[in-house]
């Protein structure tokens, strides 16, 4: 296939998308594909950044977001791509549409921020990885949590060896989504579920912080909502370096433990500063995330001696704002994506392995999911 090229000077008809260039000193012109919850979130972040401007929205079901921001609305995103006048796209439509939409953006030579999960199956994700690798147009995966300042601080703490050799990591995401969340029926059928929509965030961070995951055990349940997809799951993962991890997740319970409640990353969710969502332990110390409380021994190191506690410094800001700043750099050619489509595919492979483990009741190796694609997705 020929390499798609990025054409920032591609002009739109005056009756559709404004034609002023978003390259150089002018704001970057961004279009949003998908006007659901994540599309609205991205629109808000774009509107608060002086270097970006929302210029178009594509969604087959609603014109509300386009009307709110006074920009052109397109029922079909391909019409938006044909109209021109955009420098980059944010893809936030339903999960099953992610890969074909991203491929169309590549064909148009337009950089994109692709919301997670990258796809609903690993094989589909691998097709996108190959397409990106064959061209020159970048795609940034929307695993936004990687941009959170506490994640960087944690990665630095681990990389310095402050925790010693990693041994164990545990995580929790327990909350209750409103019934209206499921009014969008795609969230109730295969291609959705709490593992693919939410757990993929956490296991992506497990990979980022602790190394590649090589095998998974899991159980899942749809006992509360009775949908065709799970509302609760428990997983055990084995890392390439020998560490073990566990995670419990549910979107059907009343509880305060999870990223959204403890990080203050999104004002849409109540903040509880006293709780954590991850605990990472090694041979020299342990870390409570996101408070960044580090526990270690000052003298002899065993359970008979009291632990000392200190707090690791972390930067300011939320992950969505920092992700958009990075995306601007990617579009302008000043950076390569910090979260690549390869990362998106690898994290999806872990979720697919967990789903298979839950179905079969056995330990599933990640290599079973990646198979012959291992060389192309690495």
LUMBA-580548 format. One record per residue: residue number from 1; x, y, z of N, C-alpha, C in turn. Coordinates in steps of 0.001 Angstrom, whole numbers, m for minus. Layout:
BEGIN
NODE   num      n.xx      n.yy      n.zz     ca.xx     ca.yy     ca.zz      c.xx      c.yy      c.zz
NODE   NUM         X         Y         Z         X         Y         Z         X         Y         Z
...
***
This chain:
BEGIN
NODE   num      n.xx      n.yy      n.zz     ca.xx     ca.yy     ca.zz      c.xx      c.yy      c.zz
NODE     1       846     m1189         0         0         0         0       882      1239         0
NODE     2       389      2294      m606      1166      3523      m623      1088      4206       720
NODE     3      2125      4957      1060      2173      5613      2356      1233      6804      2374
NODE     4       270      6835      3305      m595      8002      3399       211      9209      3833
NODE     5      m102     10348      3278       610     11564      3609      m320     12533      4312
NODE     6       255     13316      5206      m504     14311      5964      m503     15615      5174
NODE     7     m1681     16147      4866     m1823     17361      4075     m2494     18444      4913
NODE     8     m1725     19175      5727     m2319     20174      6605     m2919     21343      5850
NODE     9     m2551     21501      4555     m3088     22632      3808     m4348     22267      3035
NODE    10     m4875     21085      3294     m6075     20640      2610     m7241     21566      2964
NODE    11     m7815     22229      1997     m8826     23247      2261    m10224     22677      2160
NODE    12    m11137     23245      2949    m12528     22831      2920    m13352     23883      2199
NODE    13    m14481     23484      1606    m15384     24472      1046    m15832     25447      2118
NODE    14    m16045     26680      1744    m16406     27708      2728    m17677     27373      3471
NODE    15    m18547     26553      2863    m19830     26247      3487    m19747     25111      4479
NODE    16    m18552     24491      4593    m18444     23358      5517    m17512     23694      6665
NODE    17    m16241     23360      6549    m15301     23557      7644    m14416     24757      7352
NODE    18    m14157     25634      8323    m13288     26790      8090    m11951     26369      7505
NODE    19    m11403     27202      6601    m10230     26795      5838     m8918     27330      6370
NODE    20     m8937     28108      7442     m7655     28636      7917     m6764     27510      8400
NODE    21     m5487     27632      8170     m4555     26567      8501     m4387     26429      9998
NODE    22     m4289     25178     10450     m4028     24921     11855     m2575     24615     12115
NODE    23     m1717     24774     11118      m298     24497     11279       447     25814     11410
NODE    24      1498     25822     12199      2211     27059     12453      1702     27683     13735
NODE    25      1439     28987     13689      1003     29687     14891      m507     29608     15106
NODE    26     m1250     29267     14059     m2707     29201     14184     m3100     27968     14999
NODE    27     m4271     28015     15645     m4717     26844     16394     m4861     25614     15499
NODE    28     m4558     24463     16056     m4722     23201     15357     m6208     22916     15192
NODE    29     m6625     22659     13962     m8044     22411     13683     m8347     20931     13886
NODE    30     m9206     20626     14834     m9498     19241     15189    m10972     18936     14948
NODE    31    m11229     17784     14339    m12578     17270     14194    m12786     16091     15127
NODE    32    m13999     15943     15615    m14322     14827     16516    m15276     13888     15806
NODE    33    m14958     12606     15831    m15819     11563     15271    m16407     10785     16435
NODE    34    m17697     10985     16670    m18371     10352     17800    m18657     11364     18883
NODE    35    m19943     11680     19086    m20327     12752     20006    m20945     12219     21291
NODE    36    m20488     11038     21723    m20948     10491     22990    m20171     11084     24152
NODE    37    m20097     10337     25246    m19466     10845     26465    m18019     11242     26225
NODE    38    m17256     10399     25529    m15846     10721     25307    m15679     11835     24283
NODE    39    m16538     11873     23279    m16471     12975     22330    m16707     14311     23004
NODE    40    m17678     14332     23912    m17963     15576     24650    m16796     15943     25562
NODE    41    m16194     14949     26175    m15031     15213     27026    m13901     15845     26214
NODE    42    m13609     15276     25054    m12547     15821     24219    m12875     17230     23742
NODE    43    m14138     17478     23422    m14529     18820     22978    m14259     19851     24068
NODE    44    m14551     19494     25298    m14297     20396     26422    m12810     20687     26573
NODE    45    m11981     19647     26462    m10532     19823     26602     m9986     20668     25453
NODE    46    m10465     20422     24239    m10034     21211     23077    m10384     22678     23282
NODE    47    m11587     22927     23794    m12044     24298     23988    m11251     25062     25024
NODE    48    m10593     24347     25942     m9836     25007     27005     m8352     25168     26650
NODE    49     m7971     24684     25464     m6570     24763     25055     m6442     25823     23961
NODE    50     m5644     26825     24199     m5505     27918     23250     m4824     27534     21951
NODE    51     m4233     26333     21888     m3536     25893     20681     m4398     25005     19797
NODE    52     m5639     24774     20201     m6520     23895     19436     m7882     24537     19241
NODE    53     m8559     24092     18197     m9888     24610     17893    m10745     23479     17325
NODE    54    m11908     23256     17913    m12850     22274     17375    m13524     22882     16151
NODE    55    m13441     22194     15009    m13983     22757     13773    m15077     21906     13139
NODE    56    m15279     20676     13616    m16310     19827     13022    m16595     18638     13924
NODE    57    m17819     18121     13845    m18218     16928     14585    m18969     16004     13638
NODE    58    m18657     14716     13700    m19385     13717     12928    m20034     12727     13874
NODE    59    m21321     12542     13739    m22050     11565     14541    m23380     11290     13838
NODE    60    m23729     10019     13644    m24968      9709     12917    m26236      9930     13721
NODE    61    m26114     10069     15042    m27306     10067     15886    m27660     11412     16503
NODE    62    m26691     12319     16627    m26976     13567     17341    m26206     14736     16744
NODE    63    m26861     15901     16748    m26209     17144     16313    m25885     18042     17502
NODE    64    m26173     17566     18726    m26110     18428     19913    m24717     19010     20135
NODE    65    m23675     18189     19997    m22316     18675     20279    m21904     19732     19251
NODE    66    m22191     19476     17988    m21864     20460     16950    m22606     21763     17191
NODE    67    m23862     21671     17585    m24644     22882     17845    m24102     23625     19057
NODE    68    m23688     22888     20076    m23151     23519     21284    m21925     24367     20971
NODE    69    m21066     23877     20063    m19829     24588     19753    m19928     25403     18463
NODE    70    m21091     25374     17822    m21285     26181     16629    m20397     25778     15467
NODE    71    m20220     24460     15273    m19372     23966     14192    m20200     23063     13282
NODE    72    m19734     22818     12053    m20472     21953     11135    m20653     20544     11685
NODE    73    m21809     19964     11373    m22105     18592     11766    m22175     17720     10520
NODE    74    m21599     16513     10637    m21647     15551      9544    m22250     14254     10084
NODE    75    m23217     13727      9354    m23820     12468      9788    m22838     11307      9586
NODE    76    m22110     11356      8492    m21128     10326      8148    m19729     10930      8273
NODE    77    m18863     10308      9050    m17524     10876      9259    m16735     10929      7970
NODE    78    m17037     10053      7015    m16300     10076      5749    m16583     11348      4961
NODE    79    m17769     11906      5157    m18062     13192      4534    m17212     14285      5159
NODE    80    m16990     14194      6467    m16100     15149      7143    m14690     15041      6566
NODE    81    m14205     13811      6384    m12862     13626      5840    m12767     14202      4429
NODE    82    m13795     13997      3626    m13791     14498      2251    m13864     16021      2207
NODE    83    m14508     16621      3208    m14663     18076      3221    m13340     18785      3438
NODE    84    m12395     18149      4120    m11115     18786      4412    m11260     19827      5507
NODE    85    m10250     20691      5622    m10306     21764      6593     m9998     21362      8014
NODE    86     m9523     20135      8218     m9112     19696      9551     m7647     19264      9490
NODE    87     m6957     19430     10585     m5554     19013     10693     m5417     17658     11375
NODE    88     m6410     17286     12185     m6337     16036     12939     m7738     15659     13401
NODE    89     m7888     14395     13755     m9178     13871     14205     m9040     13207     15562
NODE    90    m10120     13260     16323    m10249     12431     17519    m11348     11421     17240
NODE    91    m11017     10146     17346    m11951      9063     17051    m12537      8560     18363
NODE    92    m13815      8838     18571    m14463      8481     19836    m15821      7836     19568
NODE    93    m15942      7121     18454    m17199      6431     18156    m17206      5056     18830
NODE    94    m18269      4258     18685    m18314      2955     19365    m17128      2057     19025
NODE    95    m16795      1185     19969    m15582       369     19876    m15447      m377     18552
NODE    96    m16535      m945     18067    m16489     m1742     16850    m16161      m944     15604
NODE    97    m16262       380     15688    m15970      1236     14531    m14563      1821     14565
NODE    98    m13810      1561     15618    m12519      2224     15791    m11542      1948     14642
NODE    99    m11351       692     14302    m10345       367     13295    m10736       869     11905
NODE   100    m11955       590     11404    m12271      1131     10070    m12194      2649     10002
NODE   101    m12588      3322     11078    m12492      4786     11089    m11034      5233     11053
NODE   102    m10195      4587     11849     m8772      4934     11868     m8126      4670     10515
NODE   103     m8497      3586      9856     m7950      3289      8530     m8351      4357      7525
NODE   104     m9569      4842      7622    m10009      5914      6731     m9238      7203      7003
NODE   105     m8943      7478      8267     m8131      8657      8592     m6726      8517      8021
NODE   106     m6154      7327      8100     m4844      7093      7509     m4876      7331      6001
NODE   107     m5909      6829      5344     m6028      7010      3900     m6140      8484      3530
NODE   108     m6761      9267      4424     m6885     10710      4192     m5627     11475      4605
NODE   109     m4649     10774      5187     m3418     11420      5619     m3598     12299      6832
NODE   110     m4581     11977      7682     m4889     12816      8836     m4512     12110     10134
NODE   111     m3631     12701     10947     m3306     12123     12250     m4557     12016     13117
NODE   112     m4555     11015     13989     m5729     10805     14831     m5335     10415     16242
NODE   113     m6171     10804     17189     m6134     10285     18552     m7269      9283     18622
NODE   114     m6931      8017     18792     m7905      6932     18759     m8244      6494     20178
NODE   115     m9507      6645     20542     m9924      6227     21882     m9715      4729     22075
NODE   116     m9494      4362     23337     m9395      2942     23657    m10805      2347     23768
NODE   117    m10938      1018     23624     m9908        89     23189     m9645       258     21700
NODE   118     m8478      m120     21264     m8110        53     19873     m9092      m650     18939
NODE   119     m9660     m1766     19394    m10574     m2563     18582    m11367     m3461     19519
NODE   120    m12196     m4325     18946    m12902     m5302     19767    m12281     m6692     19666
NODE   121    m11266     m6846     18797    m10526     m8105     18717     m9068     m7812     18388
NODE   122     m8196     m8675     18846     m6776     m8474     18612     m6444     m8538     17129
NODE   123     m7065     m9462     16407     m6745     m9600     14985     m7077     m8321     14232
NODE   124     m8179     m7673     14580     m8539     m6409     13953     m7516     m5328     14313
NODE   125     m7097     m5302     15575     m6089     m4330     16010     m4776     m4528     15259
NODE   126     m4392     m5787     15033     m3143     m6078     14329     m3179     m5533     12906
NODE   127     m4350     m5534     12278     m4466     m4957     10938     m4153     m3466     10958
NODE   128     m4624     m2776     11993     m4351     m1345     12097     m2870     m1102     12380
NODE   129     m2266     m1921     13228      m839     m1784     13515       m33     m1881     12229
NODE   130      m372     m2841     11388       359     m3002     10133       156     m1793      9216
NODE   131     m1069     m1269      9186     m1346      m114      8328      m574      1116      8784
NODE   132      m524      1342     10096       229      2486     10620      1714      2308     10316
NODE   133      2220      1098     10488      3632       837     10239      4031      1008      8788
NODE   134      3070       848      7871      3370       955      6445      3326      2386      5932
NODE   135      2880      3316      6776      2754      4692      6333      3505      5664      7206
NODE   136      3172      6936      7047      3867      7998      7776      2927      8823      8640
NODE   137      1646      8494      8631       673      9268      9397       546      8686     10804
NODE   138       738      9491     11849       735      8949     13216      m671      8787     13792
NODE   139      m809      7800     14646     m2012      7629     15465     m1569      7507     16914
NODE   140     m2142      8340     17764     m1902      8277     19210     m3040      7510     19847
NODE   141     m2718      6460     20603     m3756      5716     21313     m4246      6511     22521
NODE   142     m5570      6510     22726     m6167      7291     23797     m6176      6608     25152
NODE   143     m5098      5933     25504     m4948      5439     26884     m4459      6633     27715
NODE   144     m5382      7548     27983     m5025      8849     28536     m4353      8763     29896
NODE   145     m4645      7721     30671     m4099      7642     32031     m2569      7622     32050
NODE   146     m1962      7157     30988      m489      7135     30943        99      8541     31074
NODE   147      m694      9565     30755      m197     10940     30805      m376     11576     32184
NODE   148      m997     10868     33122     m1224     11422     34455       104     11598     35183
NODE   149       283     12718     35889      1577     12952     36561      1937     11884     37576
NODE   150       956     11282     38240      1271     10228     39209      1787      8975     38518
NODE   151      1358      8738     37281      1852      7582     36531      3323      7790     36185
NODE   152      3674      8973     35729      5080      9252     35429      5935      9126     36685
NODE   153      5449      9672     37818      6205      9592     39067      6391      8138     39495
NODE   154      5353      7334     39312      5447      5918     39667      6443      5199     38767
NODE   155      6369      5468     37481      7303      4852     36536      8742      5218     36892
NODE   156      8973      6471     37241     10319      6916     37617     10790      6213     38893
NODE   157      9895      6086     39874     10236      5424     41141     10642      3978     40913
NODE   158      9882      3283     40067     10192      1888     39758     11499      1789     38986
NODE   159     11672      2675     37990     12870      2624     37139     14144      2892     37923
NODE   160     14045      3735     38954     15222      4018     39790     15605      2839     40673
NODE   161     14718      1884     40808     14977       736     41663     14601       962     43112
NODE   162     13835      2032     43391     13471      2338     44779     12666      1219     45430
NODE   163     11912       457     44637     11099      m627     45193     11818     m1971     45120
NODE   164     13021     m1969     44546     13734     m3222     44367     13156     m3997     43195
NODE   165     13257     m5303     43247     12662     m6144     42206     11158     m6213     42439
NODE   166     10372     m5929     41407      8921     m5970     41558      8462     m7398     41812
NODE   167      7530     m7544     42755      7025     m8861     43137      5514     m8953     42942
NODE   168      4783     m7892     43321      3325     m7976     43295      2712     m6605     43051
NODE   169      1560     m6594     42353       765     m5389     42164      m704     m5784     42272
NODE   170     m1460     m4977     42991     m2897     m5233     43089     m3651     m3968     42713
NODE   171     m4835     m4142     42156     m5630     m2996     41734     m7111     m3241     41902
NODE   172     m7852     m2143     41981     m9295     m2202     42198     m9985     m1119     41388
NODE   173    m11108     m1454     40784    m11992      m474     40147    m13418      m919     40426
NODE   174    m14011      m323     41444    m15353      m708     41883    m16224       529     41963
NODE   175    m17315       551     41193    m18206      1704     41171    m19563      1273     40634
NODE   176    m20479      2218     40544    m21810      1909     40028    m22175      2893     38929
NODE   177    m22257      2373     37707    m22676      3216     36594    m24196      3396     36628
NODE   178    m24688      4556     36210    m26137      4773     36197    m26805      3926     35117
NODE   179    m28070      3624     35306    m28800      2822     34325    m28802      3486     32952
NODE   180    m28810      4816     32927    m28849      5530     31649    m27588      5307     30823
NODE   181    m26500      4922     31467    m25263      4633     30737    m25497      3570     29683
NODE   182    m26404      2656     29977    m26653      1516     29100    m27798      1765     28127
NODE   183    m28275      3006     28043    m29257      3341     27014    m28663      3172     25620
NODE   184    m27340      3346     25514    m26657      3044     24264    m26435      1535     24212
NODE   185    m27190       868     23388    m27261      m593     23438    m25939     m1273     23110
NODE   186    m25029      m582     22410    m23751     m1227     22099    m22976     m1540     23364
NODE   187    m23310      m856     24482    m22627     m1116     25739    m23137     m2366     26445
NODE   188    m24152     m3026     25897    m24754     m4201     26536    m24498     m5487     25769
NODE   189    m23752     m5412     24683    m23554     m6578     23826    m22065     m6822     23615
NODE   190    m21695     m8014     23115    m20275     m8293     22869    m19612     m7176     22072
NODE   191    m18384     m6840     22506    m17701     m5662     21990    m17674     m4567     23033
NODE   192    m18367     m4819     24162    m18361     m3881     25288    m18076     m4689     26554
NODE   193    m18725     m4343     27665    m18469     m5025     28925    m17397     m4310     29733
NODE   194    m17423     m4529     31047    m16520     m3795     31937    m15051     m4138     31700
NODE   195    m14777     m5301     31145    m13380     m5661     30880    m12833     m4862     29700
NODE   196    m13592     m4803     28612    m13115     m4127     27416    m13197     m2612     27538
NODE   197    m14220     m2103     28223    m14387      m660     28344    m13509       m75     29447
NODE   198    m13401      m757     30579    m12724      m176     31742    m11433      m891     32131
NODE   199    m11467     m2212     32245    m10277     m2944     32694     m9099     m2746     31751
NODE   200     m9372     m2502     30479     m8280     m2288     29522     m7415     m1106     29936
NODE   201     m8010       m70     30571     m7233      1053     31092     m6231       576     32135
NODE   202     m6717      m196     33095     m5894      m585     34238     m4803     m1576     33842
NODE   203     m5152     m2555     33010     m4126     m3514     32605     m3126     m2880     31654
NODE   204     m3541     m1851     30914     m2562     m1087     30125     m1551      m414     31050
NODE   205     m2044       151     32164     m1114       756     33119      m252      m294     33815
NODE   206      m821     m1450     34122       m10     m2535     34696      1166     m2839     33762
NODE   207       878     m2950     32453      1934     m3215     31469      2956     m2089     31453
NODE   208      2464      m871     31435      3344       295     31350      4267       393     32561
NODE   209      3744       105     33739      4503       281     34969      5368      m921     35311
NODE   210      4866     m2110     35039      5518     m3313     35569      6092     m4245     34515
NODE   211      5854     m3984     33244      6398     m4840     32194      5322     m5661     31511
NODE   212      5721     m6384     30474      4750     m7145     29694      4099     m8260     30522
NODE   213      2820     m8461     30276      2056     m9544     30888      2124    m10751     29968
NODE   214      2410    m11929     30529      2591    m13122     29695      1459    m14136     29842
NODE   215       713    m14090     30953      m399    m15027     31100     m1458    m14447     32022
NODE   216     m2683    m14988     31887     m3833    m14461     32633     m4722    m15602     33095
NODE   217     m5237    m15475     34306     m6357    m16277     34796     m7493    m15311     35109
NODE   218     m8746    m15741     34955     m9850    m14796     35167    m11169    m15500     35425
NODE   219    m12046    m14780     36106    m13451    m15144     36269    m14271    m13898     35973
NODE   220    m15433    m14063     35360    m16309    m12925     35109    m17751    m13309     35384
NODE   221    m18593    m12282     35569    m19998    m12521     35915    m20876    m11416     35340
NODE   222    m22069    m11796     34900    m23086    m10823     34500    m24321    m10958     35391
NODE   223    m24080    m11405     36617    m25181    m11760     37519    m26061    m10579     37892
NODE   224    m25547     m9364     37869    m26334     m8216     38319    m27231     m7687     37203
NODE   225    m26660     m7357     36059    m27462     m6737     34993    m28004     m7735     33986
NODE   226    m27438     m8933     33930    m27882     m9981     33018    m27704     m9621     31546
NODE   227    m26808     m8679     31265    m26523     m8357     29874    m25699     m9487     29248
NODE   228    m25472     m9384     27937    m24666    m10379     27242    m23183    m10205     27504
NODE   229    m22837     m9164     28264    m21439     m8924     28642    m21342     m8825     30160
NODE   230    m20129     m9003     30675    m19915     m9030     32120    m20050     m7645     32744
NODE   231    m20475     m7626     34012    m20449     m6396     34804    m19408     m6475     35913
NODE   232    m18832     m7667     36125    m17858     m7885     37200    m16814     m8891     36726
NODE   233    m15561     m8674     37122    m14510     m9622     36750    m13374     m9566     37759
NODE   234    m12658    m10677     37848    m11460    m10771     38674    m10380    m11434     37837
NODE   235     m9173    m10845     37836     m8096    m11406     37012     m6815    m11533     37831
NODE   236     m6009    m12506     37452     m4653    m12672     37967     m3729    m12668     36763
NODE   237     m2691    m11853     36812     m1761    m11769     35682      m347    m12110     36129
NODE   238       401    m12676     35199      1816    m12979     35412      2627    m12101     34469
NODE   239      3638    m11418     35018      4484    m10550     34215      5719    m11294     33723
NODE   240      6296    m10773     32663      7484    m11366     32069      8642    m11430     33058
NODE   241      8700    m10462     33998      9786    m10424     34979      9519    m11298     36195
NODE   242      8416    m12060     36176      8108    m12963     37273      7159    m12413     38314
NODE   243      6863    m11107     38269      5917    m10521     39222      4503    m11012     38932
NODE   244      3653    m10947     39960      2249    m11328     39825      1366    m10137     40139
NODE   245       200    m10088     39514      m741     m9009     39766     m2165     m9528     39850
NODE   246     m3002     m8784     40557     m4417     m9150     40651     m5263     m7898     40513
NODE   247     m6496     m8087     39999     m7385     m6953     39827     m8824     m7423     39971
NODE   248     m9621     m6601     40686    m11056     m6849     40807    m11775     m5625     40264
NODE   249    m12787     m5854     39435    m13472     m4747     38777    m14969     m5028     38685
NODE   250    m15772     m3986     38916    m17213     m4090     38735    m17797     m2696     38536
NODE   251    m18771     m2587     37634    m19474     m1310     37458    m20900     m1385     37988
NODE   252    m21129     m2357     38917    m22486     m2583     39421    m22563     m2547     40942
NODE   253    m21565     m1938     41600    m21521     m1952     43064    m21368      m540     43611
NODE   254    m21775      m372     44855    m21569       901     45555    m20251       808     46302
NODE   255    m19231      1510     45803    m17891      1433     46398    m17070      2627     45925
NODE   256    m16020      2998     46685    m15236      4192     46352    m13853      3922     45778
NODE   257    m13536      2658     45433    m12154      2328     45075    m11998      2197     43571
NODE   258    m11295      3133     42979    m11035      3069     41553    m10401      4354     41068
NODE   259     m9778      4294     39904     m9068      5440     39330     m9903      6709     39377
NODE   260    m11139      6635     38911    m11957      7838     38763    m12230      8527     40095
NODE   261    m12345      7746     41171    m12656      8318     42473    m11420      8839     43211
NODE   262    m10232      8295     42903     m9078      8591     43754     m8019      9483     43106
NODE   263     m8139      9762     41802     m7077     10535     41145     m7413     12007     40957
NODE   264     m8659     12407     41092     m9085     13780     40793     m8764     14133     39330
NODE   265     m8827     13122     38470     m8482     13313     37063     m9627     13932     36269
NODE   266    m10854     13731     36738    m12025     14187     36001    m13039     14725     37000
NODE   267    m13397     16010     36901    m14331     16593     37877    m15730     16001     37820
NODE   268    m16015     15170     36813    m17325     14523     36741    m17511     13477     37841
NODE   269    m16395     13076     38467    m16461     12038     39490    m16045     12600     40842
NODE   270    m16778     12278     41910    m16391     12737     43250    m14992     12232     43611
NODE   271    m14240     13088     44291    m12845     12783     44627    m12722     12382     46074
NODE   272    m12014     11269     46318    m11729     10823     47681    m10216     10704     47841
NODE   273     m9566     11698     48453     m8102     11720     48517     m7505     10700     49474
NODE   274     m8331     10050     50274     m7786      9150     51298     m7627      7716     50808
NODE   275     m8085      7421     49576     m8082      6047     49093     m7139      5880     47915
NODE   276     m6753      4630     47665     m5864      4326     46550     m6543      3335     45610
NODE   277     m5956      3163     44416     m6488      2163     43480     m5464      1097     43112
NODE   278     m4157      1384     43273     m3118       388     43006     m2144       346     44179
NODE   279     m1612      m852     44431      m526     m1031     45392       547     m1879     44735
NODE   280      1757     m1337     44721      2860     m1977     44014      3942     m2310     45035
NODE   281      4383     m3569     45072      5327     m4005     46103      6524     m4709     45490
NODE   282      7704     m4391     46049      8940     m5023     45608      9796     m5438     46782
NODE   283     10987     m5875     46481     11857     m6431     47526     12456     m5358     48424
NODE   284     12388     m4085     48037     12942     m3006     48858     11890     m2035     49373
NODE   285     10684     m2069     48818      9667     m1128     49261      8365     m1320     48518
NODE   286      7380      m498     48885      6055      m576     48278      5524       832     48050
NODE   287      4568       948     47119      4033      2254     46744      2521      2195     46686
NODE   288      1882      3188     47284       437      3344     47242       125      4376     46158
NODE   289      m712      4006     45198     m1002      4887     44066     m2455      5345     44133
NODE   290     m2772      6628     43917     m1932      7700     43392     m1361      8642     44448
NODE   291     m1537      8311     45734     m1016      9209     46774       500      9268     46775
NODE   292      1135      8257     46172      2597      8190     46074      3255      8030     47439
NODE   293      2565      7357     48357      3166      7011     49649      4074      5805     49454
NODE   294      5355      5985     49793      6332      4905     49635      6698      4363     51016
NODE   295      6653      3045     51162      6958      2375     52421      8269      1601     52277
NODE   296      9135      1754     53283     10425      1084     53230     10995       963     54638
NODE   297     11992       124     54793     12701        m7     56063     13952       860     56047
NODE   298     14193      1548     57145     15423      2344     57271     16607      1467     57692
NODE   299     16327       439     58476     17384      m448     58951     17153     m1861     58474
NODE   300     17228     m2848     59388     16961     m4238     59002     15595     m4352     58337
NODE   301     15529     m5157     57284     14307     m5206     56489     13606     m6547     56658
NODE   302     12655     m6580     57603     11763     m7735     57739     10541     m7298     58538
NODE   303      9578     m8164     58663      8271     m7779     59212      8284     m7444     60712
NODE   304      9386     m7699     61373      9488     m7347     62783      9854     m5876     62994
NODE   305     10221     m5183     61941     10685     m3800     62061      9658     m2839     61455
NODE   306      9452     m1693     62073      8460      m738     61572      8881      m168     60215
NODE   307      7869       111     59420      8114       711     58114      8151      2228     58205
NODE   308      9031      2832     57450      9031      4279     57288      8189      4630     56064
NODE   309      7589      5819     56082      6773      6254     54955      7237      7624     54490
NODE   310      7365      7785     53181      7663      9078     52586      6789      9223     51345
NODE   311      6668     10445     50861      5825     10681     49697      6679     11096     48507
NODE   312      6512     10392     47419      7231     10701     46193      6595     11932     45525
NODE   313      7394     12851     45017      6827     14033     44357      6196     13671     43020
NODE   314      5150     14397     42671      4527     14214     41360      4127     15580     40818
NODE   315      3995     15667     39521      3647     16924     38885      2182     17257     39024
NODE   316      1775     18335     38364       405     18804     38400      m276     18542     37059
NODE   317     m1585     18607     37072     m2343     18489     35831     m3131     17202     35755
NODE   318     m4060     17182     34799     m4867     15980     34585     m4413     15291     33304
NODE   319     m4790     14043     33159     m4282     13252     32040     m4866     13691     30703
NODE   320     m6122     14134     30679     m6730     14535     29410     m6037     15773     28830
NODE   321     m5784     16760     29670     m5125     17980     29210     m3713     17679     28733
NODE   322     m2998     16869     29487     m1629     16523     29113     m1607     15666     27840
NODE   323     m2594     14808     27679     m2679     13994     26470     m2881     14882     25239
NODE   324     m3770     15879     25344     m3999     16768     24213     m2740     17551     23872
NODE   325     m2004     18018     24868      m752     18734     24612       228     17849     23855
NODE   326       294     16587     24254      1174     15652     23546       675     15416     22124
NODE   327      m643     15302     21946     m1203     15079     20615      m867     16236     19680
NODE   328      m908     17458     20197      m517     18622     19392       913     18442     18879
NODE   329      1815     18021     19762      3206     17802     19369      3313     16699     18312
NODE   330      2500     15657     18467      2521     14558     17500      2063     15052     16136
NODE   331       969     15792     16095       434     16278     14829      1406     17227     14151
NODE   332      2066     18067     14925      3017     19035     14366      4361     18399     13999
NODE   333      4524     17117     14310      5763     16431     13962      6875     16626     14961
NODE   334      6551     17144     16146      7567     17400     17164      7752     16232     18130
NODE   335      6925     15212     18018      7018     14055     18914      6410     12849     18225
NODE   336      6832     11664     18661      6174     10434     18227      5195     10027     19326
NODE   337      4140      9298     19001      3143      8938     20018      3761      8201     21203
NODE   338      3508      8715     22399      3985      8035     23609      3211      6745     23855
NODE   339      1970      6696     23372      1167      5475     23465       807      5090     22033
NODE   340      1451      4077     21523      1323      3712     20117       182      2723     19902
NODE   341      m128      2482     18627     m1128      1459     18320      m620        77     18724
NODE   342       701       m94     18759      1259     m1355     19266       876     m1538     20730
NODE   343       994      m460     21520       566      m524     22921      m916      m871     23014
NODE   344     m1718      m214     22174     m3150      m486     22193     m3460     m1933     21884
NODE   345     m2751     m2505     20899     m2977     m3893     20522     m2518     m4851     21610
NODE   346     m1369     m4567     22217      m854     m5435     23285     m1788     m5451     24496
NODE   347     m2302     m4274     24853     m3223     m4217     26002     m4531     m4925     25677
NODE   348     m4996     m4801     24432     m6202     m5519     24030     m5979     m7027     24057
NODE   349     m4773     m7473     23690     m4472     m8899     23731     m4600     m9439     25151
NODE   350     m4201     m8640     26155     m4333     m9065     27552     m5813     m9203     27919
NODE   351     m6621     m8242     27485     m8065     m8325     27759     m8669     m9536     27067
NODE   352     m8287     m9768     25825     m8823    m10923     25098     m8425    m12225     25785
NODE   353     m7196    m12266     26307     m6752    m13445     27047     m7565    m13621     28322
NODE   354     m7882    m12507     29001     m8693    m12580     30221    m10103    m13060     29911
NODE   355    m10668    m12594     28810    m12006    m13053     28422    m11994    m14543     28116
NODE   356    m10955    m14994     27430    m10837    m16417     27106    m10636    m17246     28366
NODE   357     m9827    m16729     29290     m9600    m17440     30550    m10892    m17568     31340
NODE   358    m11705    m16508     31336    m12976    m16553     32058    m13934    m17574     31426
NODE   359    m13909    m17682     30095    m14783    m18631     29406    m14358    m20071     29637
NODE   360    m13045    m20317     29624    m12541    m21687     29630    m12149    m22193     31003
NODE   361    m11903    m21276     31947    m11483    m21686     33277    m10034    m22103     33360
NODE   362     m9222    m21760     32376     m7804    m22144     32399     m6919    m20917     32264
NODE   363     m5636    m21096     32545     m4656    m20043     32337     m4423    m19862     30838
NODE   364     m4469    m18620     30385     m4278    m18336     28958     m2985    m17550     28773
NODE   365     m2121    m18042     27924      m894    m17341     27579     m1202    m16233     26576
NODE   366      m564    m15086     26732      m769    m13992     25780      m340    m14421     24380
NODE   367       643    m15284     24300      1104    m15769     22996         2    m16499     22237
NODE   368      m979    m17061     22952     m2103    m17709     22285     m2939    m16692     21510
NODE   369     m2992    m15472     22004     m3787    m14433     21345     m2973    m13773     20246
NODE   370     m1717    m13487     20516      m896    m12800     19530      m500    m13734     18395
NODE   371      m154    m14976     18734       141    m15983     17725      1144    m15525     16697
NODE   372       806    m15724     15407      1736    m15419     14316      1937    m13939     14118
NODE   373      1117    m13094     14807      1266    m11652     14666      2324    m11084     15606
NODE   374      2964    m11935     16406      3887    m11438     17435      4966    m10536     16857
NODE   375      5501    m10915     15703      6598    m10130     15129      6109     m8768     14642
NODE   376      4870     m8703     14134      4372     m7455     13583      3827     m6522     14648
NODE   377      3513     m7053     15816      2984     m6229     16898      3957     m6295     18066
NODE   378      5099     m5646     17905      6131     m5669     18932      6931     m4398     18865
***
